[in-house]
Amino acid sequence: MSEIPYGIEGKDWMQAEQTFAQLERQISQYDLLRHPFYEAWSAGTLTETDLQEYASEYYHHVAAFPTYLSALHSRLPDGALRRVVLRSLCEEEIDGVAHSELWLDFAEGVGADRDSVRKRIPLPHVQELISTFRSLMQSPSGALAAFYAYESQAPRIAKEKARSLVTHYRADLRTCRYFELHRLVDQHHSRVWKQELEKLLSGEPALADEAVGGAAEAARSLWRALDGIEESRQKRLKENRSKIPN
């Protein structure tokens, strides 16, 4: 169990912990490392084209992530939570290299063209992911739960991606920088989102269902985005097989 955040009474903390148990169950149904596309990534069976297509599609969610933060920030009253969100936004876009640029380094490293990635119209599944996250920014409880659902999974996913890129796809350090960074920083981010959500729910327990629903919706939309990318990969596999002479 986590430490009791300062200012939260024991009874309220227990209620928050019960809510998080429900929330974690929702997220675990969409454990992204068990998705067929990421399983293929880990096994080293993706082609260079598969990686290029993934990098080009998922870039749009990565590039939109700061806009989710800014949308939430603009809706919050003055206070500690608004500054926490702003700090995360600064980390995404201002401190060091913008995370979207690190993603484009990854895209280039697997053979994609940087400008073409930016100009690409993403698959409907990816567009749906972006729309889902933007809609969840309308309430603090849904937004914090969505961020937690995303970034609580990110460290182990990023670690596995980086390992596989080096082991199976001979990627260099520049190609892996995005994942090496998120392997570390999202451990902190997920703790922050959990703590802020615990504080929010301790003051407004009625928001628990909204938070659990937001986490489930976010986790499901992340899975669905990979469904679209995997469907495209399977289509390419089928087309390539059809070209092989009998």
N, C-alpha and C positions, 0 to 999 in steps of 0.2 A: 504494500500500500504506500501511497505517496505521503510526503510530509503535509501536515495541515497548514495551508497558506495563512500568513499572518492576518488576523482580523476575522477569521471564519470560526464560528462556534462549532463544537464537536458534532452536534446534531445535524447542522447544515452541511458539515463536511461529509458526514456519512451519507446523506442524501445525494450529495454531488458524486461521491464514490459509486453509489448504486447506479446513478445515471451514466457514469463513465463505463461501468461494466456492460450496460446495455449498448452503449455507443461502440465499445470495442467489439462486441459480438457482431454488430452491423458491419463494421469495417472488415472483420476477419472473413466474412462471406465473400469479399472481393480482394483477397490477398493477391496483389498484382504479380508477385513472383511465381504464383501458380498459373498465371495466364499462359496459354500456349505460345504466344509470341515471345514472352520473356523466358519461358522454358527453352525455346529454340535458341534464344540469345545465349543463355547459360551453357547450353550444350555445344555451342559453336557451329550450329547448322544454318545460320542465316547467311545469305549471300551478300556481296557488297551492295548490290541493288536494294536488297531488303533494308540494310542499314541506312542507305541514302534516303529511301522512301520514308522510313521511320523518322529520321532526323528532320526531313522536310515537313512532315505532317505535324509532329509534336512541337516543333519550334513555335507554332502559333499559340499554343497554350503557355509555353514558357515566356514568350514575349508579352502575353496578355496578363500574366500573373501580377506584375506591378499595378496594372489597372484595377485588379480586384482589390488590392490593398488601398489604393487611392479612393476607390468608390466607398469602401467602408470608412476610411478616414474622414471623408467629406460628410458622412452621416452622423458621426459621433460628436457628442458634446465635449467641451473642454474637460480634460481630465487625464488620468494616468493611462487609460486604455488607448485613447487617441494617440498619445505619444509613443506607446508601445507599437502601434500599427505603423506610425510614421518612421520609427526606427527601422522596422523591418523593410519598409519601402526604400529607405535610404541604402540599406544593405544590398537590395536587389539592383539598384540603378546608379548609385553614386559612389559608395565605398568600393575602391578598387575597380575592377573591370565589371561592367554591367553583365548580369548573368545571361541575358539574351545573347550577348557577344561571345561569351564562353560557349554557349550552345552552338553558335555558328562556327566556332573553331572545331567543335566536334563534327558538325556537318561537313565542313571542308576536309577534315581528317579522314572521313570515310568516302570522300570523293564527290560530294555534292557541291554545287556552285552556290556561293554565299548569296548573291543577288537573286538567283532563281528561287532559293528557299524563302526569302523575304516576300517575293511576289506570288508565291504559290497560293492557290485557293484550296484550303484544306477540305478533307473529306467531311461529309455530313456528320459523321460520328464525332469528329474533332470539333466541328462547329457547335455541336450539341454540348460537348464538354465545356467549352468557353461560355456558352449561353447559360448553362447550369450554374457555374461558379458566379457569373455576374448576377444572376437572380438571387443567389444565396447571400449576396452582400447587402441585401435590403434590410436584414436584421442582424444585430450583433451576435446573437446566439447561433443562428444558422451559419454566419460567416466564420466565427471562431471554430465551430465544429467542422466546417469544410476544410479550413486550413489544417486542423489537427488530423483529419482523415487523410489528407494528402501528405503532410510533412512527417507524420509519425511513421509512415511506411518508407519514406524517402531514403533514410540512411542505409538500411540494409539493401535496398534496391540499387542505390548508387554504388555501394561497395561491390555488389555482384556484377553490375554492368562494367565497372572499371576493371575488375579482375578478368572478366571474359574478353573485354576488348584487347587487353594485353596478351592474354593466354592464347586466344583463338583467332584474333583478327589482327595481331601485330601492331596495335595502335601505339602511337608515341604519347609522351606526357601531355603535349598541347591538346591532343584529341580527347584525353581523359580528364582534363582540368575541371570541367563542369561537374563531373561525377565525384571526383576527389573532394571538391569543395562541399558538395551537398551531403556527402557521406559524414561530414563533420558538423556543418552549420545547422543542418536540419534536426540534429539531436537537440540542440539548444532551442530552435524554433518550436519544435513540437512540445517541449516542456513549457515554454512560454504560453503557447495557445491553451494548453491544458490548464495551467494555473489561472489564466485570465477567464477561461470559461467556468472554472470552479468558483471564482469570485462572483461572476455574474449570476450563476445559478444559486449560490448561497443567498443572494439578495432577492432573486426572483425565481423561486423553485418551479413556478408554473411554466417556465420556458424550457423545462427539461425535454418534453416531447418534441419541441421545435428543434432543439439541439440534436437529439438522436436522429430525427428525420433528416436534418441537414447533413449530418455525417454519412448517413446511408445514401442520400442522393448524390453527394460528392463522390463517395467510393464507387457507386454504381456507374457514374458517368465516366470516371477514369477507366474502369474496366471496359465499358462500351467503346471508348476511343480506341483501345487496343483491339477490340473485336473488329473494328473497321479496318485497322492496319493489317491485322492477321487475315481477314477476308481478302484483301488486296494481294497479300503474299501468296495465299492459296490459289488465287486466280492466276498469278504469274507462273506458279509451279505447274498448274494444269496446262497452261498455254505452252510452256517449254516442253512438257512431256509430249504434247500433241505434235511438236515439230520433229521429234526423234523418229527416224524411219523404222518401220517394223522389220 
